Structure formats: C-alpha cells, structure tokens
C-alpha cells in the first residue's frame, strides 16, 4: 500500500518535485500504523491460540498415556 502511495506521488507530482503534502504524509502514517496494529494483533491472537491449545491438549495426552 505504501509503495502504491509512493508511486502515485511520483506520477502525480513528478520525481523532481518537492515532497509530500500534509494529507499524503498523514495517510502514509495512518497506513503504517494500521499495518503495525494488524501485525501486533495477529501475533497476540496466535499466541493465545497456541497457549489455549496446549492447555486443552496436554491433559488429553496425559490421560491417553496413563490409560495406555
């Protein structure tokens, strides 16, 4: 998404023109922040899923080993 925004900036203003406008910069920062939040939330969800799975599977495996 950031590459697309950068490509639009170059196409719209030309490579030799002066930097980004305030709204372009704000949009770029918003995209970056949302990507970070999404990656962080996915990591938390995955950790919780793994821990919950281990808590639920461990007693079952223990019972299977003891019964067998």
C-alpha distances in whole Angstrom, upper triangle without the diagonal:
4,5,5,6,9,10,11,12,14,15,16,18,19,19,22,21,21,18,16,17,18,16,13,13,14,11,9,11,11,8,9,12,11,10,13,15,14,15,18,19,19,21,23,24,24,27,29,29,30,33,34,34,36,38,39,40,42,45,45,45,48,50,49,51,53,55,54
4,5,5,6,9,10,10,12,14,15,16,17,16,19,19,18,15,13,15,15,14,11,11,12,9,7,9,10,7,8,11,12,10,13,15,15,16,18,20,20,22,24,25,26,28,30,30,32,34,35,36,38,40,41,42,43,47,47,47,49,52,51,52,55,56,56
4,5,5,6,9,10,10,12,14,15,15,14,18,18,18,15,14,16,18,16,13,13,15,13,10,13,14,11,11,15,15,13,16,19,18,18,21,23,23,24,27,28,28,30,32,33,34,36,38,38,40,42,43,43,45,48,48,48,51,53,53,53,57,58,57
4,5,5,6,9,10,10,12,14,15,15,18,18,18,16,14,16,17,15,12,13,15,12,10,14,14,11,13,16,16,15,18,20,19,20,23,24,24,26,28,29,29,32,34,34,35,38,39,39,41,43,44,44,47,50,49,50,52,54,54,55,58,59,59
4,5,5,6,9,10,10,12,13,13,17,16,16,13,10,12,14,12,8,10,12,9,7,11,12,10,12,15,15,14,17,19,19,20,23,24,24,26,29,29,30,32,34,35,36,38,40,40,42,44,45,46,48,51,51,51,54,56,56,57,60,61,61
4,5,5,6,9,10,11,11,10,13,13,13,11,9,12,14,13,9,10,13,11,9,12,14,12,13,16,17,16,19,21,21,22,24,26,26,28,30,31,32,34,36,36,38,40,41,42,44,46,47,48,49,53,53,53,55,57,57,58,61,62,62
4,5,5,6,8,10,10,10,13,13,15,13,12,15,17,16,12,14,16,14,12,16,17,15,16,20,20,19,21,24,23,24,27,29,28,30,33,33,34,36,38,38,39,42,43,44,46,48,49,49,51,54,54,54,57,59,58,59,62,64,63
4,5,5,6,8,9,11,14,13,14,12,11,13,15,13,10,13,15,13,12,16,17,15,17,20,20,19,22,24,24,25,28,29,29,31,34,34,35,37,39,39,41,43,44,45,47,49,50,50,53,56,55,56,58,60,60,61,64,65,65
4,6,5,6,7,8,11,10,10,9,7,10,12,12,8,11,13,12,11,15,16,15,16,20,20,20,22,25,25,26,28,30,30,32,34,35,36,38,40,41,42,44,46,46,48,50,51,52,54,57,57,57,60,62,62,63,65,67,67
4,6,5,5,5,9,8,10,10,10,12,16,15,12,14,17,16,14,18,19,18,19,22,23,22,25,27,27,28,31,32,33,34,37,38,38,40,42,43,44,46,48,48,50,52,53,54,56,59,59,59,61,64,63,64,67,68,68
4,6,6,8,11,11,13,13,12,14,18,17,14,16,19,17,16,20,21,20,21,24,25,24,27,29,29,30,32,34,34,36,38,39,39,42,44,44,45,48,49,49,51,54,54,55,57,60,60,60,63,65,64,65,68,69,69
4,6,9,11,10,12,12,11,12,15,14,12,15,17,16,16,19,20,19,21,24,25,25,27,29,29,30,33,34,35,37,39,40,40,43,45,45,46,49,50,50,53,55,55,56,58,61,61,61,64,66,66,67,70,71,71
4,7,8,6,8,9,9,11,14,14,12,14,17,17,16,20,21,21,22,25,26,26,28,30,31,32,34,36,36,38,40,41,42,44,46,47,48,50,51,52,54,56,57,58,60,63,63,63,66,68,68,68,71,73,73
4,6,6,9,10,11,14,17,18,15,17,20,19,18,21,23,22,23,27,28,27,29,32,32,33,35,37,37,39,41,42,43,45,47,48,49,51,52,53,55,57,58,58,60,64,64,63,66,68,68,69,72,73,73
4,6,8,9,11,14,18,18,15,16,20,19,18,21,23,22,22,26,27,26,28,31,31,31,34,36,36,37,40,41,42,44,46,46,47,50,51,52,53,56,57,57,59,62,62,62,65,67,67,67,70,72,71
4,7,9,12,15,18,20,17,18,21,21,20,23,25,25,25,28,30,29,30,33,34,34,36,39,39,40,43,44,44,46,49,49,50,52,54,55,56,58,60,60,62,65,65,65,68,70,70,70,73,75,74
4,7,9,11,15,16,14,15,19,19,18,21,23,23,23,26,28,28,30,32,33,34,36,38,38,40,42,43,44,46,48,49,50,52,54,54,56,58,59,60,62,65,65,65,67,70,70,70,73,75,75
4,7,9,12,15,13,13,17,18,17,19,21,22,22,24,26,27,28,30,32,32,34,36,37,38,40,42,43,44,46,48,49,50,52,53,55,57,58,59,60,63,64,64,66,69,69,69,72,74,74
4,7,10,12,10,9,13,14,13,15,18,18,18,21,23,23,24,27,28,28,30,32,33,34,36,38,39,40,43,44,45,47,48,49,51,53,54,55,57,60,60,60,63,65,65,66,68,70,70
4,7,8,6,6,10,11,10,12,14,15,16,18,20,20,22,24,25,26,28,30,31,32,34,36,37,38,40,41,43,45,46,47,49,51,52,53,55,58,58,58,61,63,63,64,67,68,68
4,6,5,6,9,10,11,12,14,16,17,18,20,21,23,24,26,27,29,30,32,33,35,36,38,39,41,42,44,45,47,48,50,51,53,54,56,58,59,59,62,64,64,65,68,69,70
4,6,5,6,9,10,11,12,14,15,16,18,20,21,22,24,26,27,28,30,32,33,34,36,38,39,40,42,43,45,46,48,49,51,52,54,56,57,58,60,62,63,64,66,68,68
4,5,5,6,9,10,10,12,14,15,16,18,20,21,22,24,26,27,28,30,31,33,34,36,37,38,41,42,43,44,47,48,49,50,52,55,55,56,58,60,61,62,64,66,66
4,5,5,6,9,10,11,12,14,15,17,18,20,21,23,24,26,27,29,30,32,33,35,36,37,39,41,42,43,45,47,48,49,51,54,54,55,57,59,59,60,63,64,65
4,5,5,6,9,10,11,12,14,15,17,18,20,21,23,24,26,27,29,30,32,33,35,36,38,39,41,42,44,45,47,48,49,52,53,53,56,58,58,59,62,63,64
4,5,5,6,9,10,10,12,14,15,16,18,20,21,22,24,26,27,28,30,32,33,34,36,37,39,40,42,43,45,46,48,50,51,52,54,56,57,58,60,62,62
4,5,5,6,9,10,11,12,14,15,16,18,20,21,22,24,26,27,29,30,31,33,35,36,37,39,41,42,43,44,46,49,50,50,52,54,55,56,58,60,60
4,5,5,6,9,10,11,12,14,15,17,18,20,21,23,25,26,27,29,31,32,33,35,36,38,39,41,42,43,45,48,48,49,51,53,54,55,57,59,59
4,5,5,6,9,10,11,12,14,15,16,18,20,21,23,24,26,27,29,30,32,33,35,36,38,39,41,42,43,46,47,47,50,52,52,53,56,57,58
4,5,5,6,9,10,10,12,14,15,16,18,20,21,22,24,26,27,28,30,32,33,34,36,37,39,40,42,44,45,46,48,50,51,52,54,56,56
4,5,5,6,9,10,11,12,14,15,16,18,20,21,23,24,26,27,29,30,31,33,35,36,37,39,40,43,44,44,46,49,49,50,52,54,54
4,6,5,6,9,10,11,12,14,16,17,19,20,21,23,25,26,27,29,30,32,33,35,36,37,39,42,43,43,45,47,48,49,51,53,53
4,5,5,6,9,10,11,12,14,15,17,18,20,21,23,24,26,27,29,30,32,33,35,36,38,40,41,42,44,46,46,47,50,51,52
4,5,5,6,9,10,10,12,14,15,16,18,20,21,22,24,26,27,28,30,31,33,34,36,38,39,40,42,44,44,46,48,49,50
4,6,5,6,9,10,11,12,14,15,17,18,20,21,23,25,26,27,29,30,32,33,34,37,38,38,40,43,43,44,46,48,48
4,5,5,6,9,10,11,12,14,15,17,19,20,21,23,24,26,27,29,30,32,33,36,37,37,39,41,42,43,45,47,47
4,6,5,6,9,10,11,12,14,15,16,18,20,21,22,24,26,27,28,30,32,34,35,36,38,40,40,41,44,45,46
4,5,5,6,9,10,11,12,14,15,16,18,20,21,22,24,26,27,28,30,33,33,34,36,38,38,40,42,44,44
4,6,5,6,9,10,11,12,14,15,17,19,20,21,23,24,26,27,28,31,32,32,34,37,37,38,40,42,42
4,5,5,6,9,10,11,13,14,16,17,18,20,21,23,24,26,27,30,31,31,33,36,36,37,39,41,42
4,5,5,6,9,10,11,12,14,15,16,18,20,21,22,24,26,28,29,30,32,34,35,36,38,39,40
4,5,5,6,9,10,10,12,14,15,16,18,20,21,22,24,27,27,28,30,32,32,34,36,37,38
4,5,5,6,9,10,11,12,14,15,17,18,20,21,22,25,26,26,28,31,31,32,34,36,37
4,5,5,6,9,10,11,12,14,15,17,18,20,21,24,25,25,27,29,30,31,33,35,36
4,5,5,6,9,10,10,12,14,15,16,18,20,22,23,24,26,28,29,30,32,33,34
4,5,5,6,9,10,10,12,14,15,16,18,21,21,22,24,26,26,28,30,31,32
4,5,5,6,9,10,11,12,14,15,16,19,20,21,22,25,26,26,28,30,31
4,6,5,6,8,10,11,12,14,15,18,19,20,21,24,25,26,28,29,30
4,6,5,6,9,10,11,12,14,16,17,18,20,22,22,24,26,27,28
4,5,5,6,9,10,10,12,15,16,16,18,20,21,21,24,25,26
4,5,5,6,9,10,11,13,15,15,17,19,20,21,23,25,26
4,5,5,6,9,10,12,13,14,16,18,19,20,22,24,25
4,5,5,6,8,11,11,12,14,16,16,18,20,21,22
4,5,5,6,9,10,10,12,14,15,16,18,20,21
4,6,6,7,9,11,11,13,15,16,17,19,21
4,6,6,7,9,11,12,13,15,16,18,19
4,6,5,6,9,10,11,12,14,15,16
4,5,5,6,9,10,11,12,14,15
4,5,5,6,9,10,10,12,14
4,5,5,6,9,10,11,12
4,5,5,6,9,10,10
4,5,5,6,9,10
4,5,5,6,8
4,6,5,6
4,6,5
4,6
4
